[in-house]
Amino acid sequence: MRTQVAIVGGGPAGLLLQQLLHAACIDSVILKQRSRAYVEGRIRAGVLEKVTVDLLDKVGVNARMRREGLVHDGFSLAVDGELFRIDLKALTGGATVTVYGQTEVTKDLIDAATQRGTPIVFEAADVALHGLDTDRPSITWRHSGSHQRLDCDFVAGCDGSHGVSRGAIPSDVRRTYEREYPFGWLGLLAEVPPCDHELIYCNHARGFALASMRSLTRSRYYVQVGLDETPEEWPDERMWDELAVRLGPRAAATLQRGPAIEKSIAPLRSFVAEPLRWNRLFLAGDAAHIVPPTGAKGLNLAASDVHYLSQALIGFYRDGSTAGIDGYSAKALARVWKAERFSWWFTGLTHRFPDSDDFSRRMQMAELDYIRGSHAAQVTVAENYVGLPLA
């Protein structure tokens, strides 16, 4: 087999990249380790920046998102139960976010690939990358008991934090930057209407909480827990009781309870690998960086990565120019680090850290009070939340 761009990984980054390249008549093949059913069944977050919505519009994978997605003009911050609102639309001159699950984005992109005949190989085992420092890279894998090979011009590593792509960059070239957080998010998904029409981020003396949703009838809630805790320690009744306390009386009054469809704990982590390009290999999405879910930047950063990468590859095939591929890493990383900064800052603002003292708590309260009373501070929060523009 041969293609122009081999894409390792079939999450939103790889799938969106394939559709952007397809629109420019550039051939690609996606290799995905997991099955289609597994990929489409994963429960993931989904607050889409305007940049991401615009890219999905651009490739024509937008009909269901436009029909079912919930456009949000703002969100609320709760401080020990007292709420104040960040008016995103007013503060940014009209920008909004769209609540539409990453799982649904993935399904839509896979459906588009199927309809357009852009090939995806699911259940590709033992993927290995070869010849990345030559002009004839290739990928080998095993599928249904037989060994396969794909020759290509470039490899796009979109295979997440546990994939093979990042490790293919030599250790003397690759640098990593990391911050592990001493807590996780316990998430609960339930078939109940959300307690508010917008998201609520809560800073409470007992820890962080988030009231979110997937639709008008399906809610997603989170509470901050220790890394040594398990979902089994949090039966539904305890989870709902804790949410009522942390969200505060106003949100608790409209909190509807129901049995959990899914419950899990996710650790929080900040991570960036540099560079994002080594010879014929490019990294994008979770293969390149991880952000805490506070602020919902993960999927959106993946989308901006593949926007820059697709433009670079289009420039190469259309004009023979290497300027885009040479500049890809620096351009993408400039946006990545700004998003990492916002996610790190927002996490620090809203969570209780185990080693924090009374002074640290007072600093949090002072900053939140400043944001509440400062138009300039709210503009900064809003601009970062809706997503910084593409360079």
TORDO-567703 format. One record per residue (C-alpha): residue in one letter; x, y, z. Coordinates in pm, 1 decimal, m for minus. Each point is the difference from the previous one (the first is absolute). Example, Ala and Ser with C-alpha at 12.3 -4.5 7.8 and 13.67 -1.06 7.14 Angstrom:
2
   type          X          Y          Z
      A     1230.0     m450.0      780.0
      S      137.0      344.0      m66.0
***
This chain:
391
   type          X          Y          Z
      M        0.0        0.0        0.0
      R      105.6      358.4      m59.5
      T     m141.8      338.8       95.9
      Q      121.3      356.9       31.1
      V      m65.2       47.3      374.1
      A      m22.2     m288.7      246.3
      I     m198.1       95.3      310.6
      V       66.5     m206.2      311.1
      G     m299.7       31.0      230.8
      G     m372.7       25.7      m67.6
      G     m117.7      243.0      265.7
      P     m129.6      349.3      m80.9
      A      348.5      129.4      m94.2
      G       71.4     m268.2     m257.8
      L     m355.7       m9.1     m133.3
      L      m23.6      377.5      m43.0
      L      343.4       13.1     m163.6
      Q     m110.4     m263.1     m250.2
      Q     m307.4      203.5      m98.5
      L      201.1      322.8      m32.5
      L      248.3     m178.8     m227.0
      H     m280.8     m164.3     m197.0
      A     m148.6      344.2      m72.0
      A      336.9       93.9     m154.5
      C       17.6     m325.4     m203.2
      I      285.4     m140.8      210.2
      D      m18.4     m376.2       58.5
      S       31.0     m144.2      349.1
      V      m57.4     m322.3      192.5
      I      m85.1      m18.0      371.9
      L      129.4     m286.4      213.5
      K     m187.7      m49.6      327.8
      Q       89.6     m259.6      261.9
      R     m351.3      m32.6      143.2
      S     m325.1     m115.7     m159.3
      R     m257.6      240.8     m137.9
      A     m247.7     m101.4      271.2
      Y      253.5       80.4      272.6
      V       87.4      338.6     m149.3
      E     m363.8      101.2      m39.9
      G      m95.7     m119.3      348.1
      R      249.8      194.4      210.8
      I     m152.6      262.1      231.3
      R      191.2      324.6      m51.4
      A      m51.7      368.9       67.3
      G     m109.8      247.9     m262.0
      V        9.5      379.7       16.4
      L       94.2      120.6     m347.4
      E      170.0      331.4      m64.8
      K     m105.2      205.9     m302.0
      V      324.1     m104.3     m172.6
      T     m100.3     m366.8       26.2
      V     m357.8       67.5     m110.3
      D      130.3      195.1     m300.1
      L      230.6     m287.2     m101.6
      L     m286.8     m250.0       18.8
      D     m206.5      239.4     m212.3
      K      288.9       26.9     m246.5
      V       15.7     m375.6      m62.3
      G     m378.8      m34.8       m5.3
      V      m21.5     m218.2      310.0
      N     m235.9      230.1      181.3
      A     m363.1      m92.3      m63.2
      R      m63.0     m192.9      323.4
      M      214.2      238.9      205.2
      R     m201.7      296.1     m127.6
      R     m324.6     m185.4       69.7
      E       78.9     m149.0      342.1
      G      282.9      212.3      141.2
      L      m79.1      249.1      274.1
      V      137.2      349.0      m62.4
      H      108.1      165.1      325.7
      D       42.5      375.5       37.2
      G      165.7      m28.0      342.5
      F       75.9     m206.3      308.2
      S      m13.0       53.3      375.2
      L      256.5       m8.6      277.8
      A     m119.6     m100.8      346.4
      V      195.9       99.9      309.3
      D     m113.8     m196.8      304.3
      G     m343.6      m25.2     m161.1
      E      m38.2      361.5     m116.6
      L      m15.0       32.7     m379.6
      F      110.4      268.9     m242.1
      R      m11.5      m21.6     m378.4
      I      265.0       51.2     m268.7
      D     m185.4      133.7     m306.1
      L      216.8     m142.0     m278.3
      K     m196.7      149.0     m286.0
      A       m6.7      353.9      137.8
      L      360.2       m4.4      120.5
      T      149.6     m129.8     m327.2
      G     m208.7      183.0     m257.5
      G     m223.0     m293.9      m84.7
      A      203.3     m317.4       52.0
      T     m173.2     m303.6      149.6
      V       76.4     m365.1       71.9
      T     m200.5     m306.5     m103.1
      V      m68.3     m292.4      232.0
      Y       21.1     m310.7     m217.7
      G      166.6     m316.0      125.7
      Q      337.0     m114.0     m131.7
      T     m156.9     m342.8      m46.6
      E     m252.3      154.9     m238.3
      V      270.4      191.5     m189.5
      T      188.4     m328.6      m42.8
      K     m310.3     m181.5     m128.2
      D      m71.4      278.4     m249.3
      L      356.8       m2.1     m133.3
      I        3.6     m380.2      m36.2
      D     m333.6       13.0     m184.3
      A      141.5      266.5     m232.7
      A      310.1     m209.7      m66.9
      T     m218.2     m300.5      m82.9
      Q     m222.6      200.0     m235.1
      R      293.3      168.0     m177.0
      G      212.7     m310.5      m25.4
      T      292.1      137.4      199.9
      P      150.0     m320.8      140.0
      I       19.4      m89.1      370.1
      V      160.2     m325.2      112.3
      F     m139.4      m96.9      339.4
      E      159.6     m259.7      229.3
      A      349.8       57.8     m135.8
      A      229.5     m178.4      247.9
      D      375.4       35.1       59.0
      V       31.2      323.7     m197.7
      A      364.3       91.5      m70.0
      L      147.8      304.0     m176.0
      H      298.3      m29.7     m233.5
      G      226.7      231.1     m198.1
      L     m126.0      323.7      151.1
      D      335.6      166.6      m65.3
      T      m15.0      m88.3     m369.6
      D     m226.1      114.7     m283.9
      R     m162.8     m345.6       m8.3
      P     m157.2      m64.6      342.5
      S     m224.3     m299.7       51.7
      I     m224.6     m159.1      261.7
      T      m47.7     m366.5       73.8
      W     m274.1     m165.5      205.1
      R     m187.8     m321.9       49.0
      H     m365.9      m38.3      m92.1
      S     m212.2     m315.1       16.4
      G      311.8     m210.5       39.5
      S      185.8      136.2     m304.1
      H      282.3      253.5      m20.1
      Q      m65.6      322.8     m190.6
      R      216.7      287.4     m125.3
      L      m85.3      355.8     m103.6
      D      249.7      220.7     m184.7
      C      m53.1      373.6       18.5
      D      152.9      347.8      m29.8
      F      m79.1      113.7      355.9
      V     m125.4     m146.9      327.8
      A     m242.1      188.6      223.6
      G       17.3     m133.0      355.0
      C     m348.0       50.2      145.0
      D        3.4     m311.4      218.6
      G      m31.6      152.1      345.1
      S      222.9       m4.7      303.1
      H       50.4     m378.5       m7.9
      G       64.7      m38.2     m372.5
      V      322.8      m74.4     m184.5
      S       48.0      334.2     m175.4
      R      144.0      215.8      276.6
      G      253.0     m267.2       95.9
      A      120.2      m15.4     m361.4
      I      167.7      338.6       46.9
      P      350.2      m70.6      133.9
      S       44.2       67.9      370.7
      D      289.9      238.8      m65.1
      V     m234.4      211.9     m215.1
      R     m323.2      m22.3      198.4
      R      m66.4      214.1      307.4
      T     m300.0      m39.9      226.9
      Y     m158.3      231.4      255.5
      E     m243.4     m138.7      255.1
      R     m208.0       87.0      304.6
      E     m191.8     m268.4      191.6
      Y     m289.2      120.3      215.6
      P      m66.0     m161.5      340.5
      F     m367.9      m68.2      m66.1
      G     m241.6     m129.2     m262.2
      W     m350.2       60.4     m129.7
      L     m273.5     m248.1       86.5
      G     m250.5       24.4     m284.1
      L     m362.2     m109.9       m1.6
      L     m220.5      m21.0     m309.3
      A     m377.2      m20.1       50.7
      E     m318.2       24.9     m206.4
      V     m129.3      308.6      178.6
      P      m39.5      361.9     m115.3
      P      294.3      224.8       97.2
      C      m39.8      218.9      307.1
      D       82.9      311.6     m203.6
      H      m10.0       96.0     m367.0
      E      375.6       73.3       10.7
      L      305.9     m154.9      166.2
      I       77.5       78.8      363.8
      Y      360.4      m20.3      127.7
      C        6.1      m14.1      379.7
      N      272.7       89.5      248.5
      H     m116.1     m134.9      336.2
      A      177.7      m59.2      329.5
      R      m66.7     m372.7      m52.7
      G      150.3        2.7     m349.2
      F      m77.3       73.3     m363.5
      A     m323.0      m98.5     m176.0
      L     m131.6       45.9     m353.0
      A     m357.6       m9.4     m125.1
      S       m1.8      m77.9     m371.2
      M     m220.5     m172.1     m255.0
      R       m4.0     m201.1     m321.2
      S     m352.7       99.8     m103.8
      L     m316.7      148.4      144.7
      T      m79.8     m339.2      151.9
      R      344.7     m140.2       85.5
      S      225.3      151.4      268.0
      R      366.8      m40.3       83.0
      Y      124.6       91.6      347.4
      Y      346.0       m8.3      156.0
      V      143.8       32.5      350.4
      Q      363.7       27.0      102.3
      V      122.3     m313.9      179.5
      G      328.6     m141.5      121.2
      L      206.8     m218.2     m230.0
      D      m30.9     m286.1      248.3
      E     m380.7       m1.0      m17.6
      T     m211.4     m230.9     m217.9
      P     m344.5       33.3     m162.1
      E     m123.5     m280.4      227.6
      E       53.7      231.5      297.3
      W     m244.8      241.7     m158.5
      P     m345.6     m157.3      m34.3
      D     m252.3      214.4     m184.0
      E     m163.1      140.0      313.2
      R      332.7      120.5      140.2
      M       93.6      158.8     m333.5
      W     m329.5      189.5      m28.5
      D       19.9      115.0      361.9
      E      352.8      130.8      m50.8
      L      m96.4      179.9     m319.2
      A     m286.0      172.2      179.2
      V      243.2      132.3      261.6
      R      275.1      112.7     m237.3
      L     m229.1      150.8     m264.2
      G     m178.8      208.7      261.8
      P     m367.3       58.2       80.6
      R      m98.8      169.7     m326.1
      A      123.2     m282.5     m223.1
      A      m96.7     m269.0      252.9
      A     m361.5      119.8      m16.5
      T      m19.9     m110.0     m366.7
      L      227.0     m304.5       28.6
      Q     m188.0     m307.3     m124.1
      R      131.2     m337.3      114.4
      G        8.2     m329.3     m185.9
      P      198.3     m323.0      m31.3
      A      349.7       30.9     m144.1
      I       45.6     m127.1     m355.0
      E      377.4       22.9       41.4
      K      231.4       93.3      284.0
      S      380.0       26.0      m14.8
      I      298.6      189.0      140.2
      A      245.8      183.7     m226.1
      P      334.8      134.8      130.3
      L      102.2      352.4     m101.5
      R      322.4       66.9     m186.3
      S      176.3      269.9     m199.4
      F      246.4     m127.6     m260.7
      V      176.1      134.0     m309.9
      A      252.4     m170.5     m226.7
      E      231.9      199.2     m224.7
      P       62.4       15.3     m290.5
      L     m320.3      m98.0     m181.8
      R      190.3      m86.5     m316.1
      W      298.0     m226.9      m58.4
      N       92.3      m54.6     m364.3
      R     m304.6     m166.5     m162.5
      L     m192.6      m45.0      328.2
      F     m244.9      251.9      147.6
      L     m174.4      m18.8      338.6
      A     m350.1      132.9       60.1
      G     m262.8      m22.4      273.5
      D       59.5     m208.7      311.2
      A      315.1     m148.1     m153.1
      A      149.0      347.6       41.1
      H     m167.4      144.2      309.1
      I     m247.0      m59.8      282.5
      V     m193.7      269.1      186.9
      P     m211.6      m26.5      314.4
      P     m369.6      m13.0      m96.0
      T      m59.7      330.6      179.7
      G      m84.1      238.3     m282.8
      A      m60.3     m276.3     m257.6
      K      307.4       52.8     m218.3
      G      102.8     m356.5      m94.7
      L     m217.1      m62.8     m306.5
      N       28.9      362.9     m108.6
      L      379.3       m6.4        8.4
      A       m6.7     m316.0     m211.9
      A     m216.4      184.4     m251.9
      S      236.2      297.6      m19.0
      D      300.6     m233.9      m36.7
      V     m148.3     m173.8     m301.2
      H     m107.6      331.6     m150.6
      Y      363.9      115.0        3.3
      L      122.6     m340.4     m118.6
      S     m250.5      m25.2     m284.0
      Q       94.5      349.5     m119.6
      A      367.7      m97.8        9.2
      L      m58.5     m317.6     m201.2
      I     m227.7      176.6     m248.2
      G      274.1      256.8      m58.5
      F      250.2     m279.0      m64.7
      Y     m214.6     m190.3     m249.7
      R     m151.8      305.0     m170.3
      D      302.0      230.0      m23.2
      G      296.8     m220.5       82.8
      S       68.6      225.2      298.3
      T      155.5     m137.4      318.7
      A      m59.7      321.9      197.0
      G     m316.5     m133.6      160.7
      I      139.1     m334.2      106.9
      D      320.4      165.0      122.3
      G     m201.2      245.9      207.7
      Y     m272.4     m237.6      120.4
      S      149.7      m80.6      339.6
      A       65.1      359.4      103.2
      K     m338.9      123.6     m120.6
      A     m198.7     m276.4      169.1
      L      199.4       18.3      323.7
      A      m62.1      373.8       34.5
      R     m373.5      m70.4       30.9
      V       53.6     m316.4      204.6
      W      193.2      179.4      272.6
      K     m260.5      275.0       29.1
      A     m271.9     m262.0       45.1
      E      217.2     m189.5      248.4
      R       43.4      321.7      196.3
      F     m374.4       64.3       14.1
      S      m83.1     m358.1      102.7
      W      272.6        6.6      268.1
      W     m119.4      337.7      130.9
      F     m369.8      m94.3       m2.1
      T       76.4     m326.3      177.9
      G      195.7      184.0      267.3
      L     m279.6      252.1       41.2
      T     m281.2     m251.4       48.3
      H      152.3     m298.8      183.5
      R      105.4      m67.8      356.1
      F      358.4     m125.5       16.0
      P       94.5     m240.3      283.6
      D      293.6      214.0      110.2
      S     m181.0      334.7      m21.7
      D      m23.9      206.0      319.5
      D     m229.6      279.7      110.7
      F      211.8      256.1     m185.2
      S      m37.2     m193.2     m328.3
      R     m374.9      m19.8       50.7
      R      m17.5      374.8       61.5
      M      194.1       60.4     m322.4
      Q     m251.1     m208.4     m194.4
      M     m289.0      191.8      150.8
      A      166.3      333.8      m72.7
      E       58.6      m90.5     m364.5
      L     m355.2     m125.6      m46.8
      D     m133.8      317.1      161.5
      Y      218.9      206.3     m232.4
      I     m136.4     m182.9     m304.3
      R     m355.8       52.9      122.0
      G       51.3      376.7       19.8
      S      235.6       66.3     m290.9
      H     m120.2       27.9     m359.5
      A      360.3      m25.8     m122.7
      A       58.6     m321.9      194.8
      Q     m321.5     m149.2     m135.9
      V      104.9       87.2     m356.3
      T      326.7     m189.7       52.7
      V     m185.0     m304.4      135.1
      A     m255.0       10.9     m282.4
      E      256.7       41.3     m279.8
      N      192.8     m301.9      121.0
      Y     m310.2     m211.0       62.7
      V     m151.6       47.7     m347.2
      G      342.3      m67.1     m152.3
      L      274.5      224.0     m127.2
      P       m1.4       67.0     m375.5
      L      208.0     m207.3     m236.7
      A      321.5      174.5     m101.7
***
